[in-house]
């Protein structure tokens, strides 16, 4: 097996497009029954993870992002787990459609918490809230 450095060097020599980007999009591992591990990458520019088609689980853990982390248009047949996020800017979660329960527990927000236009078919449970500013419920 080639070393990680040999694979990296080969990719940089053979898979860089006309824009100077390393293009690994649309690699088809459909006939491969093992797991695909792409962790521990160090990227000076942007890292795009678009249009993943995963029959099993998709793990995205311990990301350290210098700018924005954008996750849009996900379709998940099982559960979406987002735990232990530390965000120095804003956390935007808009237009979610959850077939079962939405759990948002133990949040610490240094500024404002906006929860607008919620539609809940079951019950809305909000316990143990500590608000230093104003609490407005319309």
C-alpha positions in Angstrom: 0.0 0.0 0.0 1.2 3.5 -0.8 1.9 5.9 2.1 -0.4 8.8 2.8 2.3 11.2 1.6 2.6 9.3 -1.7 -1.2 9.3 -2.2 -1.3 13.0 -1.4 1.5 13.8 -3.8 -0.1 11.7 -6.5 -3.4 13.5 -6.0 -1.8 16.9 -6.1 0.0 16.0 -9.4 -3.0 14.3 -11.0 -6.3 15.7 -9.6 -5.8 19.5 -9.5 -8.3 21.2 -11.9 -7.8 24.3 -14.0 -8.7 26.6 -11.0 -6.0 25.1 -8.9 -8.4 23.1 -6.7 -8.0 19.5 -5.7 -11.1 17.9 -7.2 -12.1 14.6 -5.6 -15.8 15.1 -6.3 -18.1 12.2 -7.5 -15.7 9.4 -6.6 -18.0 6.3 -6.7 -17.3 3.8 -4.0 -20.7 2.1 -4.6 -19.2 -1.4 -5.1 -16.9 -1.1 -2.0 -18.5 -2.6 1.2 -16.0 -1.1 3.6 -16.1 2.3 5.3 -14.5 5.4 3.7 -12.4 7.4 6.2 -11.5 11.0 5.2 -10.7 12.4 8.7 -7.8 14.4 9.9 -7.5 16.6 6.7 -5.7 19.9 7.0 -6.9 22.5 4.4 -5.6 26.0 3.9 -8.6 27.1 1.8 -12.2 25.8 1.8 -13.3 22.2 2.2 -16.4 21.3 0.3 -18.4 18.2 1.2 -21.3 18.3 -1.2 -23.8 15.7 -2.4 -22.8 12.8 -0.2 -24.9 9.6 -0.7 -24.3 7.4 2.3 -26.3 4.2 2.9 -24.8 3.9 6.5 -24.0 6.7 8.9 -22.2 10.0 8.1 -19.9 11.1 11.0 -18.7 14.7 11.1 -16.9 15.1 14.4 -14.4 17.6 16.0 -14.4 20.1 13.2 -12.2 23.2 13.8 -13.3 25.8 11.3 -11.7 29.2 10.9 -14.7 30.8 9.2 -18.2 29.5 8.6 -19.5 25.9 8.8 -22.4 25.6 6.4 -24.8 22.6 6.4 -27.7 23.0 4.0 -30.4 20.7 2.5 -29.7 17.5 4.5 -32.1 14.5 4.2 -31.6 12.1 7.0 -33.6 8.8 7.2 -32.4 8.2 10.8 -31.5 10.8 13.5 -29.5 14.0 13.1 -27.2 14.5 16.2 -25.5 17.8 16.8 -23.9 17.9 20.2 -21.3 20.1 21.9 -21.1 22.9 19.3 -19.0 26.0 20.2 -19.9 28.8 17.8 -18.1 32.2 18.2 -20.6 33.8 15.8 -24.3 33.0 15.2 -25.9 29.5 15.1 -28.6 29.6 12.4 -31.1 26.7 12.2 -33.9 27.6 9.9 -36.7 25.6 8.1 -36.2 22.3 9.9 -38.8 19.6 9.3 -38.5 16.9 12.0 -40.8 13.8 11.7 -40.5 12.9 15.4 -39.0 14.9 18.3 -36.7 18.0 18.4 -34.5 18.1 21.4 -32.6 21.3 22.2 -31.2 20.9 25.7 -28.6 22.7 27.8 -28.1 25.6 25.4 -25.9 28.6 26.6 -26.5 31.7 24.5 -24.4 34.8 25.3 -26.7 37.1 23.3 -30.2 36.5 22.0 -32.2 33.3 21.4 -34.8 33.6 18.6 -37.4 30.9 18.2 -40.0 32.1 15.7 -42.9 30.5 13.7 -42.7 27.1 15.3 -45.4 24.5 14.4 -45.6 21.7 16.8 -48.0 18.7 16.3 -47.3 17.3 19.8 -46.4 19.3 22.8 -44.0 22.2 23.3 -42.0 21.7 26.5 -39.7 24.5 27.8 -38.3 23.9 31.3 -35.7 25.5 33.5 -35.1 28.7 31.4 -32.8 31.4 32.8 -33.2 34.7 31.0 -31.3 37.9 32.1 -32.9 40.1 29.4 -36.5 40.1 28.3 -38.8 37.0 27.7 -41.3 37.7 25.0 -44.0 35.1 24.1 -46.7 36.1 21.6 
